[in-house]
Amino acid sequence: MMREILLFWLLPIIGIVYVLGYSLIFQPIRVSKKTPEFIRALLSCPMCIAFWVGLFVGAINWIPIHWPGWIQWPLVGAVSAIGVEYILELARRQGYDEG
């Protein structure tokens, strides 16, 4: 049960990170000179995106498990998202996403 909850909780995070960091939709924002340097730097770093998206999703969507605390879930989301993004980046470097 815990694995399924974490999986369905991480899937939206992975999707958001992919859309922000790799998709053509956000490419003009990532490369535009009008975009502030901080935003361009953030969007060029998938692990940075994963951290902030995980923190945000963890803050607004607590996992319904009886673990007390208000700060743990945002941090769990951020760290989990970074871990998943790291694994996906390793897979990309190995060529697993080329089909």
C-alpha positions in Angstrom: 0.0 0.0 0.0 2.8 2.4 0.9 4.6 1.8 -2.4 1.4 2.5 -4.4 0.8 5.7 -2.6 4.3 6.9 -3.1 4.2 5.9 -6.8 1.0 7.7 -7.5 2.4 10.7 -5.6 5.6 10.8 -7.5 4.2 10.4 -11.0 2.7 13.9 -11.1 6.0 15.3 -9.9 7.9 13.4 -12.6 5.4 14.8 -15.2 5.7 18.4 -14.0 9.5 18.1 -14.0 9.6 16.7 -17.5 7.2 19.4 -18.8 9.2 22.3 -17.2 12.7 20.9 -17.9 12.5 19.1 -21.2 9.4 19.9 -23.2 9.1 22.1 -26.2 6.3 24.1 -24.5 8.8 25.7 -22.0 11.7 25.9 -24.4 11.1 29.5 -25.3 11.1 30.4 -21.6 14.3 28.4 -21.0 16.3 30.1 -23.8 14.7 33.6 -23.9 17.0 36.5 -23.0 13.9 38.3 -21.5 13.5 35.5 -18.9 15.3 36.4 -15.6 18.6 34.7 -15.1 17.3 32.9 -11.9 14.4 31.3 -13.8 16.6 30.3 -16.7 19.1 28.7 -14.3 16.3 27.0 -12.5 14.8 25.6 -15.7 18.1 24.4 -17.0 18.7 22.2 -13.9 16.3 19.2 -13.7 17.3 18.4 -10.2 16.5 21.9 -9.1 13.1 21.8 -10.7 12.5 18.4 -9.0 13.4 19.8 -5.6 11.0 22.8 -5.9 8.2 20.8 -7.5 8.5 18.1 -4.9 8.6 20.7 -2.1 5.4 22.4 -3.5 3.5 19.1 -4.1 4.5 17.8 -0.7 3.3 21.0 0.9 -0.1 21.0 -0.8 -0.8 17.3 -1.0 0.1 15.4 2.2 0.3 11.7 1.8 -2.5 10.1 3.9 -0.2 8.1 6.1 -0.2 8.6 9.9 3.2 10.4 10.1 2.9 13.5 12.2 4.4 16.8 11.2 3.9 19.6 8.8 7.5 20.0 7.5 8.2 16.3 6.7 6.1 15.9 3.7 7.4 18.8 1.7 10.9 17.6 2.4 10.0 14.0 1.6 8.6 15.2 -1.7 11.6 17.2 -2.6 14.1 14.5 -1.7 12.1 11.8 -3.4 11.7 13.9 -6.6 15.5 14.6 -6.7 16.2 10.8 -6.3 13.8 9.9 -9.1 15.2 12.6 -11.4 18.7 11.4 -10.7 17.7 7.8 -11.6 16.0 9.1 -14.8 19.0 11.2 -15.7 21.3 8.2 -15.4 18.9 6.2 -17.6 18.9 9.0 -20.2 22.7 9.0 -20.2 22.8 5.3 -20.8 20.5 5.8 -23.8 17.4 4.1 -22.3 15.1 6.9 -23.5 16.0 6.5 -27.2 13.7 3.5 -27.7 
